[in-house]
Amino acid sequence: MKFIDSLADFVGSAVTAREFEHNGKTRTFYARELAADEAEKLYDIVGTDGKPDPKKAKGFRNRIIATCICDETGNTVLTEQEAGKLPNKLATKLQAFAIEVNTAEKKDLEA
């Protein structure tokens, strides 16, 4: 058995559920935790000068929503174009949810 395969029980589910309200209606959305190489590629918006590259940063919100928002089994449900058509308020909530699911907190980094 490979080491990465032995982590399955330790890592657990890579999908998190959360209810959101929008326009008086409530719906459950799911966000998947990205693999390290997926996250690195997604967050690669910094240019060679160490500052955010506007060309790379353009569409970041749509990319993170399309990449992370999923169904309950972890399959993506939106394209980047579809994510761009979401109401801004809902898109902002989904972006924050996706980032939260994929960001380690300080307590997570302590042994």
Backbone as CSV, one residue per row, in Angstrom:
resi,resn,N_x,N_y,N_z,CA_x,CA_y,CA_z,C_x,C_y,C_z
1,MET,0.847,-1.185,0.000,0.000,0.000,0.000,0.891,1.245,0.000
2,LYS,0.553,2.169,-0.850,1.296,3.416,-0.915,0.922,4.301,0.275
3,PHE,1.862,5.135,0.689,1.621,6.030,1.821,0.390,6.907,1.596
4,ILE,0.251,7.471,0.403,-0.880,8.362,0.114,-2.207,7.623,0.285
5,ASP,-2.255,6.348,-0.085,-3.470,5.547,0.074,-3.784,5.313,1.553
6,SER,-2.765,5.230,2.381,-2.972,4.974,3.807,-3.537,6.194,4.534
7,LEU,-3.556,7.339,3.883,-4.069,8.556,4.516,-5.590,8.708,4.413
8,ALA,-6.247,7.854,3.677,-7.687,8.000,3.430,-8.491,8.127,4.717
9,ASP,-8.256,7.257,5.692,-8.995,7.326,6.952,-8.627,8.579,7.747
10,PHE,-7.368,8.974,7.684,-6.898,10.146,8.422,-7.492,11.431,7.856
11,VAL,-7.529,11.531,6.558,-8.005,12.746,5.886,-9.515,12.877,5.985
12,GLY,-10.226,11.775,5.829,-11.681,11.818,5.905,-12.304,12.411,4.657
13,SER,-13.530,12.873,4.790,-14.257,13.422,3.649,-13.629,14.716,3.182
14,ALA,-13.544,14.857,1.889,-12.994,16.080,1.312,-14.112,17.028,0.892
15,VAL,-15.361,16.721,1.292,-16.507,17.554,0.928,-17.162,18.089,2.195
16,THR,-17.411,19.388,2.214,-18.051,20.055,3.347,-19.369,20.651,2.885
17,ALA,-20.406,20.494,3.693,-21.730,21.040,3.373,-21.995,22.294,4.200
18,ARG,-22.721,23.229,3.593,-23.125,24.436,4.319,-24.406,24.970,3.701
19,GLU,-25.312,25.418,4.569,-26.551,26.023,4.084,-26.352,27.521,3.909
20,PHE,-26.894,28.037,2.815,-26.859,29.469,2.538,-28.271,29.946,2.272
21,GLU,-28.515,31.171,2.680,-29.797,31.805,2.384,-29.569,32.865,1.325
22,HIS,-30.478,32.905,0.364,-30.415,33.922,-0.683,-31.844,34.224,-1.116
23,ASN,-32.201,35.486,-1.068,-33.558,35.917,-1.445,-34.644,35.156,-0.691
24,GLY,-34.416,34.927,0.600,-35.417,34.281,1.440,-35.493,32.775,1.301
25,LYS,-34.642,32.178,0.494,-34.633,30.723,0.305,-33.323,30.159,0.822
26,THR,-33.389,28.931,1.317,-32.200,28.275,1.849,-31.859,27.062,0.988
27,ARG,-30.567,26.885,0.764,-30.108,25.745,-0.036,-28.767,25.271,0.508
28,THR,-28.551,23.967,0.444,-27.274,23.395,0.857,-26.322,23.380,-0.326
29,PHE,-25.132,23.902,-0.084,-24.059,23.866,-1.074,-22.932,23.024,-0.501
30,TYR,-22.119,22.477,-1.384,-20.991,21.644,-0.999,-19.727,22.233,-1.612
31,ALA,-18.640,22.148,-0.850,-17.335,22.571,-1.360,-16.354,21.443,-1.094
32,ARG,-15.515,21.194,-2.070,-14.531,20.127,-1.910,-13.171,20.710,-1.575
33,GLU,-12.440,19.962,-0.751,-11.073,20.330,-0.427,-10.189,19.889,-1.582
34,LEU,-9.411,20.809,-2.081,-8.550,20.519,-3.220,-7.311,19.746,-2.803
35,ALA,-6.790,18.970,-3.733,-5.475,18.368,-3.535,-4.447,19.498,-3.576
36,ALA,-3.323,19.283,-2.955,-2.306,20.336,-2.855,-1.887,20.876,-4.221
37,ASP,-1.732,20.005,-5.216,-1.300,20.485,-6.530,-2.407,21.280,-7.224
38,GLU,-3.681,20.917,-7.004,-4.795,21.696,-7.562,-4.831,23.099,-6.952
39,ALA,-4.674,23.153,-5.630,-4.715,24.436,-4.935,-3.568,25.337,-5.374
40,GLU,-2.398,24.757,-5.504,-1.234,25.542,-5.927,-1.467,26.155,-7.305
41,LYS,-2.017,25.372,-8.215,-2.300,25.873,-9.560,-3.379,26.957,-9.525
42,LEU,-4.423,26.734,-8.732,-5.526,27.689,-8.637,-5.070,29.024,-8.046
43,TYR,-4.253,28.953,-7.007,-3.811,30.160,-6.317,-2.604,30.829,-6.966
44,ASP,-2.148,30.314,-8.089,-0.989,30.885,-8.781,-1.399,32.157,-9.535
45,ILE,-1.541,33.242,-8.788,-1.934,34.517,-9.394,-0.873,35.590,-9.190
46,VAL,0.282,35.184,-8.681,1.357,36.137,-8.420,2.324,36.139,-9.605
47,GLY,2.688,37.338,-10.023,3.629,37.482,-11.129,5.059,37.298,-10.675
48,THR,5.983,37.421,-11.594,7.403,37.240,-11.284,7.946,38.332,-10.369
49,ASP,7.221,39.457,-10.294,7.660,40.551,-9.416,7.146,40.403,-7.992
50,GLY,6.427,39.296,-7.702,5.912,39.058,-6.359,4.581,39.724,-6.069
51,LYS,4.048,40.439,-7.038,2.760,41.118,-6.867,1.691,40.369,-7.671
52,PRO,0.415,40.513,-7.261,-0.640,39.862,-8.036,-0.603,40.304,-9.501
53,ASP,-0.631,39.345,-10.378,-0.640,39.602,-11.809,-2.096,39.776,-12.243
54,PRO,-2.476,40.973,-12.720,-3.876,41.203,-13.093,-4.414,40.198,-14.109
55,LYS,-3.567,39.741,-15.020,-4.021,38.767,-16.018,-4.336,37.415,-15.365
56,LYS,-3.495,37.025,-14.389,-3.730,35.764,-13.696,-4.883,35.886,-12.699
57,ALA,-5.024,37.058,-12.078,-6.048,37.259,-11.060,-7.443,37.400,-11.668
58,LYS,-7.516,37.851,-12.918,-8.814,38.037,-13.570,-9.565,36.711,-13.617
59,GLY,-10.777,36.718,-13.129,-11.599,35.518,-13.131,-11.317,34.564,-11.988
60,PHE,-10.497,34.988,-11.012,-10.150,34.096,-9.894,-11.402,33.610,-9.168
61,ARG,-12.331,34.526,-8.890,-13.532,34.126,-8.152,-14.293,33.052,-8.916
62,ASN,-14.457,33.239,-10.213,-15.163,32.237,-11.017,-14.426,30.900,-11.006
63,ARG,-13.086,30.953,-11.079,-12.298,29.718,-11.075,-12.425,28.978,-9.755
64,ILE,-12.344,29.711,-8.648,-12.402,29.018,-7.352,-13.793,28.448,-7.101
65,ILE,-14.834,29.156,-7.522,-16.195,28.626,-7.367,-16.373,27.381,-8.241
66,ALA,-15.981,27.467,-9.501,-16.144,26.342,-10.422,-15.304,25.134,-10.006
67,THR,-14.160,25.370,-9.418,-13.265,24.295,-9.026,-13.695,23.627,-7.720
68,CYS,-14.220,24.413,-6.784,-14.480,23.894,-5.435,-15.940,23.570,-5.131
69,ILE,-16.886,24.337,-5.667,-18.289,24.070,-5.376,-18.686,22.807,-6.143
70,CYS,-19.317,21.872,-5.452,-19.542,20.550,-6.018,-20.860,19.959,-5.526
71,ASP,-21.116,18.726,-5.945,-22.254,18.005,-5.385,-21.775,17.250,-4.146
72,GLU,-22.659,16.509,-3.517,-22.309,15.842,-2.265,-21.245,14.764,-2.414
73,THR,-20.961,14.349,-3.646,-19.914,13.344,-3.862,-18.589,13.945,-4.324
74,GLY,-18.540,15.275,-4.488,-17.296,15.932,-4.864,-17.147,16.250,-6.331
75,ASN,-18.172,15.980,-7.131,-18.111,16.307,-8.557,-18.468,17.767,-8.783
76,THR,-17.689,18.452,-9.596,-17.967,19.861,-9.861,-19.332,20.011,-10.540
77,VAL,-19.967,21.147,-10.307,-21.329,21.358,-10.807,-21.472,22.626,-11.656
78,LEU,-20.435,23.454,-11.684,-20.480,24.708,-12.425,-19.239,24.867,-13.292
79,THR,-19.410,25.492,-14.439,-18.264,25.913,-15.230,-17.866,27.314,-14.755
80,GLU,-16.714,27.779,-15.198,-16.308,29.148,-14.853,-17.314,30.151,-15.408
81,GLN,-17.805,29.911,-16.607,-18.787,30.819,-17.203,-20.070,30.844,-16.381
82,GLU,-20.532,29.692,-15.940,-21.750,29.632,-15.119,-21.528,30.330,-13.782
83,ALA,-20.365,30.141,-13.190,-20.053,30.810,-11.925,-20.100,32.323,-12.097
84,GLY,-19.671,32.797,-13.251,-19.696,34.233,-13.530,-21.091,34.811,-13.676
85,LYS,-22.080,33.957,-13.859,-23.460,34.418,-14.019,-24.248,34.387,-12.701
86,LEU,-23.625,33.895,-11.632,-24.296,33.874,-10.332,-24.494,35.298,-9.824
87,PRO,-25.543,35.530,-9.037,-25.693,36.847,-8.413,-24.459,37.152,-7.552
88,ASN,-24.001,38.380,-7.589,-22.767,38.768,-6.914,-22.758,38.388,-5.438
89,LYS,-23.849,38.637,-4.735,-23.902,38.355,-3.305,-23.717,36.857,-3.040
90,LEU,-24.384,36.015,-3.828,-24.242,34.572,-3.670,-22.835,34.130,-4.069
91,ALA,-22.306,34.673,-5.146,-20.952,34.319,-5.592,-19.927,34.670,-4.520
92,THR,-20.111,35.798,-3.857,-19.190,36.208,-2.793,-19.233,35.209,-1.638
93,LYS,-20.433,34.762,-1.276,-20.568,33.771,-0.198,-19.914,32.444,-0.586
94,LEU,-20.133,32.008,-1.827,-19.560,30.742,-2.273,-18.045,30.813,-2.374
95,GLN,-17.525,31.950,-2.796,-16.074,32.126,-2.853,-15.484,32.019,-1.444
96,ALA,-16.094,32.711,-0.491,-15.592,32.676,0.885,-15.652,31.251,1.450
97,PHE,-16.720,30.532,1.154,-16.877,29.139,1.593,-15.773,28.268,1.001
98,ALA,-15.547,28.388,-0.293,-14.514,27.597,-0.956,-13.128,27.886,-0.387
99,ILE,-12.853,29.153,-0.138,-11.551,29.527,0.433,-11.418,28.979,1.847
100,GLU,-12.493,29.094,2.634,-12.461,28.584,4.010,-12.173,27.078,4.040
101,VAL,-12.835,26.323,3.174,-12.644,24.871,3.127,-11.207,24.526,2.730
102,ASN,-10.548,25.399,2.000,-9.216,25.114,1.476,-8.095,25.885,2.145
103,THR,-8.365,26.471,3.299,-7.353,27.235,4.005,-7.131,26.652,5.394
104,ALA,-5.892,26.393,5.727,-5.556,25.906,7.060,-5.547,27.083,8.023
105,GLU,-6.177,26.896,9.175,-6.146,27.917,10.216,-4.905,27.684,11.070
106,LYS,-4.565,28.689,11.859,-3.372,28.582,12.708,-3.449,27.337,13.593
107,LYS,-4.632,27.077,14.175,-4.769,25.907,15.051,-4.534,24.608,14.288
108,ASP,-4.829,24.605,12.982,-4.604,23.415,12.156,-3.117,23.156,11.934
109,LEU,-2.312,24.189,12.045,-0.877,24.063,11.775,-0.086,23.672,13.015
110,GLU,-0.732,23.702,14.186,-0.057,23.332,15.429,-0.121,21.828,15.611
111,ALA,0.930,21.271,16.135,0.991,19.807,16.312,0.019,19.322,17.364
